Amino acid sequence: MTDANRETPYYIYDTALFRHTIDVALKEASKIPGSQIRFAIKSNNNSTLIRIAAEAGLGADCVSGAEVARAIECGVPADKIVFAGVGKTDKEITLAVKNGIECFNIESVAELEVVNEIALNLGMTANVAFRINPNVDAHTHANITTGLNENKFGISMDDMVDVVKRAIALPAINYKGLHFHIGSQVLEFSCFKALSERINQLQDQLEAAGITETEIINVGGGLGIDYQDPDQNPVPDFAGYFAAYSDSLKLRPHQTVRFELGRSLCGQCGCLISKCVYVKEGKTKKFAILDSGMTDLIRPALYDAHHKIVNLTGDAEGRAKAVYDVVGPICESSDVFDKDIELSEVKRGDLIAIKSAGAYGRVMASEYNLRTLPPEIIK
């Protein structure tokens, strides 16, 4: 799994687990006729992982022009690429239109007008779905909820009918469907059932207004993983997740459904490997100071997120347990991975693994303090 002589910090990805997780997800998704999975590139943009996902038949959910380009480079067919995001630039839209992507997930009327203008100037047609804000609480961290009225994402339900009618009237727009995403790291399946019921209501509204062209229902992603005990639960409960939709979502005979999964596919396949540079004896605490910090994995500082931390060296040697705050070297008080956790006695030079780091880990790394971005190792 690790190499004691390799320079730290680095990310390491277990491709066997990634492939297995995709296989389980596809098996469970197949129980919903017409379902397709798009891998959310924002969760992990490593080219090897994207290629594995593409080889398994997954499409790509992208939120930037660079992600669209990366997906195409890694073998994802353009007609399996969806492009979301509230601030798509003209350059990004042009790239996506020229490549003939499956769908833009449109987030505002202003964006719709720009996509139409660009497609018209190119002599092409752009497929669009509208991201509707369903005002469904995902019961997750405030910074990763996206489906409430106060969030910046999506179009109001009250405006949906008028916006869809506007799209149908535009010359370079092909209306395809509706898109939703209520948040990330969602562990309560009742949230997905509530979303399904809201989609059913919105479909009824569209049909009552004479709009029957809706081909695609995109429910987004959001399924969470077990950060507390990743070794016991390396694969999320895909059976329960997809059942929440199959039991509640009323698809029309001509419709297909899209799932945009990211964290649930790749989160458990990655670890951040670090070394202890110092053990500091404070007045009331012991600090295990690592050579990785919030520049390498920002989730604990940004979301108060928990990751299981393991002293690989201490465990291998069977050392006694002690309690530590595990911190990084960055000149910020928030550069803390966890507090008051029990680890095998930590010594200078020990290898430390921070688990469940395959999603929103390396992709969110920065060069703050002029630190080097951590390399990615494929296993």
C-alpha positions in Angstrom: 0.0 0.0 0.0 2.8 2.5 0.9 6.5 2.9 0.4 8.4 4.2 3.4 11.1 5.6 1.1 8.7 7.6 -1.0 8.7 11.4 -0.4 5.5 12.5 1.4 2.9 13.7 1.3 1.2 11.9 -1.6 -2.2 10.5 -2.6 -2.6 6.8 -3.4 -5.6 5.3 -5.2 -6.8 1.7 -5.0 -8.0 1.1 -8.6 -9.3 -2.4 -7.7 -11.7 -0.9 -5.1 -12.7 1.9 -7.6 -13.6 -0.7 -10.3 -15.5 -2.8 -7.7 -17.4 0.2 -6.5 -18.4 1.2 -10.0 -19.5 -2.4 -10.7 -21.8 -2.5 -7.7 -23.2 0.9 -8.6 -24.0 -0.2 -12.2 -25.6 -3.4 -11.0 -28.0 -1.6 -8.6 -28.7 1.2 -11.1 -29.6 -1.3 -13.8 -32.7 -2.1 -11.7 -34.1 1.2 -12.9 -34.8 1.0 -16.6 -33.1 3.6 -18.7 -30.7 4.7 -15.9 -27.3 6.0 -16.7 -24.4 7.1 -14.4 -22.2 10.1 -15.0 -19.0 10.3 -12.9 -18.6 13.7 -11.3 -15.2 14.9 -12.4 -15.1 17.6 -9.7 -14.7 14.8 -7.1 -11.5 13.4 -8.6 -10.0 14.5 -11.9 -7.2 12.0 -12.1 -6.9 10.8 -15.7 -6.4 7.2 -14.8 -9.6 7.1 -12.7 -11.6 8.9 -15.4 -10.4 6.4 -18.0 -11.5 3.5 -15.8 -14.9 5.1 -15.4 -15.2 5.6 -19.1 -14.2 2.0 -19.9 -16.9 0.9 -17.5 -19.4 2.9 -19.6 -19.9 5.9 -17.3 -20.3 9.3 -18.7 -19.0 12.5 -17.1 -20.6 15.3 -15.0 -18.4 18.4 -15.5 -18.5 21.8 -14.0 -15.8 23.6 -16.0 -14.6 23.7 -19.6 -11.3 22.1 -18.5 -13.2 19.2 -17.0 -15.1 18.8 -20.3 -11.8 18.7 -22.1 -10.2 16.2 -19.6 -13.2 13.9 -19.9 -13.0 13.8 -23.7 -9.2 13.3 -23.5 -9.8 10.3 -21.2 -12.2 8.6 -23.6 -15.6 9.7 -22.4 -17.9 10.1 -25.4 -19.0 13.7 -25.8 -22.6 12.5 -26.0 -22.2 11.2 -22.4 -21.0 14.5 -21.0 -23.2 16.9 -19.0 -21.9 20.4 -18.2 -23.2 22.2 -15.0 -22.3 25.3 -13.1 -23.7 28.7 -12.4 -20.9 30.7 -14.2 -20.1 29.1 -17.5 -17.9 31.4 -19.6 -18.4 32.0 -23.3 -15.1 30.1 -24.0 -16.3 27.1 -22.0 -19.7 27.1 -23.6 -18.1 27.3 -27.1 -15.9 24.3 -26.3 -18.8 22.3 -25.2 -21.1 23.2 -28.1 -18.4 22.5 -30.6 -17.8 19.0 -29.1 -21.5 18.2 -29.2 -21.9 17.3 -25.5 -25.0 15.5 -24.3 -26.5 18.4 -22.3 -25.9 21.7 -20.6 -27.5 21.9 -17.2 -28.7 25.5 -17.4 -28.9 27.4 -14.1 -30.3 30.8 -15.2 -32.3 32.5 -17.9 -29.2 34.7 -18.6 -27.2 31.6 -19.3 -29.8 30.1 -21.6 -29.7 33.2 -23.7 -25.9 33.1 -24.0 -25.9 29.4 -24.9 -28.5 30.0 -27.6 -26.5 33.0 -29.0 -23.2 31.0 -29.1 -24.8 27.9 -30.7 -26.6 30.1 -33.2 -23.3 31.8 -34.2 -21.7 28.4 -34.6 -24.5 27.1 -36.7 -25.2 24.4 -34.2 -27.9 23.3 -31.7 -27.2 23.0 -28.0 -29.1 20.4 -25.8 -30.2 21.8 -22.5 -31.7 20.6 -19.2 -32.8 23.1 -16.6 -31.4 22.8 -13.1 -34.4 23.4 -10.9 -34.0 24.3 -7.2 -36.5 21.9 -5.5 -36.1 23.5 -2.0 -35.4 20.0 -0.5 -33.2 19.9 2.6 -30.4 17.4 2.2 -29.7 17.4 6.0 -26.0 17.8 5.4 -23.3 20.4 6.1 -24.4 24.0 5.3 -21.5 24.5 2.9 -22.4 21.5 0.7 -26.2 21.8 0.6 -27.4 23.1 -2.8 -31.1 22.5 -3.1 -32.6 25.2 -0.8 -34.1 28.5 -1.9 -31.2 30.5 -0.3 -28.6 28.6 -2.4 -27.1 30.1 -5.5 -27.9 27.1 -7.7 -30.7 26.5 -10.0 -33.9 28.1 -11.3 -36.9 28.6 -9.0 -39.8 26.2 -9.3 -42.1 29.1 -9.8 -40.2 30.1 -13.0 -39.8 26.6 -14.4 -42.8 26.5 -16.9 -42.0 30.0 -18.3 -38.3 29.1 -18.7 -38.9 25.8 -20.4 -41.4 27.5 -22.8 -38.7 30.1 -23.5 -36.2 27.4 -24.3 -38.5 25.6 -26.7 -39.0 28.8 -28.6 -35.3 29.6 -29.1 -33.8 28.6 -32.5 -30.5 27.0 -31.4 -31.8 25.3 -28.2 -33.0 21.7 -27.9 -34.9 21.2 -24.6 -34.1 17.8 -23.2 -35.1 17.7 -19.5 -34.8 18.7 -15.9 -31.8 18.5 -13.6 -31.6 18.5 -9.8 -28.9 18.2 -7.1 -29.8 18.8 -3.4 -26.4 18.5 -1.9 -23.4 16.3 -1.0 -22.6 13.6 1.6 -26.3 12.8 2.0 -26.9 9.8 4.2 -30.6 9.9 4.7 -32.4 8.2 1.9 -35.6 10.0 2.8 -34.0 13.1 1.2 -33.9 11.3 -2.1 -37.5 10.2 -1.8 -38.5 13.7 -1.0 -36.7 14.9 -4.1 -38.5 12.2 -6.2 -41.9 13.4 -4.9 -41.0 17.0 -5.8 -39.9 15.9 -9.3 -43.2 14.1 -9.7 -45.1 17.3 -8.9 -43.0 19.4 -11.3 -43.5 16.9 -14.1 -47.3 17.2 -13.5 -47.0 21.0 -13.7 -45.1 20.8 -17.0 -47.6 18.4 -18.6 -50.5 20.6 -17.4 -48.9 23.4 -19.3 -48.7 21.3 -22.4 -45.0 20.6 -22.2 -44.4 16.9 -22.9 -40.9 17.0 -24.5 -39.0 16.2 -21.2 -36.8 13.2 -22.1 -34.2 13.3 -19.3 -34.6 13.4 -15.5 -31.3 14.1 -13.9 -31.4 13.7 -10.2 -27.8 14.6 -9.6 -25.8 12.7 -7.0 -25.1 13.4 -3.3 -24.8 9.9 -1.8 -22.4 9.9 1.1 -19.7 7.5 2.3 -18.7 6.2 5.7 -15.9 8.4 7.0 -16.1 6.9 10.5 -15.4 3.3 9.6 -14.2 3.1 5.9 -12.6 -0.3 6.3 -15.8 -2.0 7.3 -17.9 -0.1 4.7 -15.7 0.6 1.7 -18.7 0.6 -0.7 -21.8 2.8 0.0 -25.3 1.4 0.1 -26.1 1.7 -3.6 -29.0 -0.7 -3.2 -30.8 1.6 -0.8 -29.9 4.7 -2.8 -31.3 3.6 -6.1 -34.3 1.9 -4.4 -35.2 5.4 -2.9 -35.7 6.6 -6.5 -37.2 3.4 -8.0 -39.8 3.3 -5.3 -40.7 7.0 -5.5 -39.8 8.5 -8.9 -42.6 8.3 -11.5 -40.8 8.3 -14.9 -42.8 8.5 -18.1 -42.4 5.7 -20.6 -40.2 7.8 -22.9 -37.9 9.1 -20.2 -34.4 8.1 -19.0 -32.8 9.0 -15.7 -29.3 10.2 -15.0 -27.3 9.9 -11.8 -24.2 12.1 -11.2 -22.1 10.1 -8.7 -18.7 11.3 -7.5 -17.8 10.8 -3.8 -19.7 7.6 -3.6 -17.6 6.1 -6.4 -14.1 7.3 -5.6 -14.1 8.6 -2.0 -13.0 5.4 -0.3 -10.4 4.4 -3.0 -8.0 7.2 -2.0 -5.7 7.9 1.0 -3.4 10.8 1.8 -0.1 9.4 3.1 2.0 11.7 5.3 4.8 11.6 7.8 5.1 12.9 11.3 7.8 15.6 11.4 7.5 16.4 15.1 5.6 15.3 18.2 5.1 18.4 20.3 4.3 18.1 24.0 1.9 21.0 24.8 0.7 22.1 28.3 -2.4 20.0 28.0 -2.1 18.2 24.7 0.2 16.2 22.4 0.4 17.4 18.8 1.4 15.1 16.0 2.6 17.5 13.4 2.5 16.2 9.9 4.2 17.2 6.6 0.8 17.4 5.0 -1.7 20.1 5.8 -4.8 21.9 4.7 -3.1 22.7 1.4 -3.2 19.0 0.6 -6.6 18.1 2.2 -8.8 21.1 3.0 -12.0 19.3 3.9 -11.4 19.3 7.7 -10.6 23.0 7.7 -13.4 23.9 5.3 -16.3 21.6 6.4 -15.2 20.4 9.9 -15.0 17.1 8.1 -13.8 13.9 9.8 -11.4 11.5 8.2 -10.2 8.3 9.9 -6.4 8.7 10.7 -4.1 5.8 11.2 -0.5 5.6 12.3 0.7 2.9 9.9 4.1 2.6 11.5 2.9 2.5 15.0 0.2 -0.1 14.3 2.7 -2.3 12.5 5.0 -2.2 15.6 2.1 -2.8 18.0 2.8 0.3 20.0 0.5 1.4 22.9 -2.2 4.0 22.3 -2.0 7.7 23.1 -4.2 10.8 22.4 -3.2 13.5 19.9 -4.3 16.5 18.0 -3.2 15.8 14.4 -2.1 19.0 12.7 -0.3 20.3 9.6 2.5 22.8 9.0 0.5 25.6 7.5 0.5 29.0 9.2 -3.2 28.9 9.9 -4.9 27.9 13.2 -7.5 25.9 11.1 -4.8 23.6 9.8 -6.0 20.7 11.9 -7.0 17.3 10.7 -8.5 16.1 13.9 -8.4 16.7 17.7 -8.2 14.4 20.7 -8.0 11.2 18.7 -6.4 7.9 19.8 -3.5 6.6 17.7 -0.7 4.2 18.2 2.1 6.1 19.8 3.4 8.6 17.2 7.1 9.1 16.7 9.0 11.4 14.3 9.2 9.8 10.8 6.1 7.6 11.3 3.9 7.1 8.2 0.4 8.4 8.8 -2.6 7.6 6.6 -5.6 9.9 6.3 -8.4 7.7 4.8 -11.4 8.3 2.6 -9.5 11.0 0.7 -10.3 9.9 -2.8 -13.0 12.5 -3.3 -12.5 16.3 -2.9 -8.9 15.7 -1.8 -6.2 16.3 -4.4 -8.6 18.2 -6.6 -8.9 20.9 -3.9 -5.2 21.1 -3.1 -3.5 24.4 -3.3 0.0 25.9 -3.4 -0.6 28.2 -0.4 2.7 28.9 1.5 4.4 27.9 -1.8 3.8 24.3 -1.1 4.2 21.7 -3.8 1.0 19.9 -4.9 1.0 16.3 -3.6 1.6 13.6 -6.3 -0.9 10.9 -7.1 0.1 7.3 -7.0 -1.9 4.6 -8.8 -2.1 1.2 -7.1 
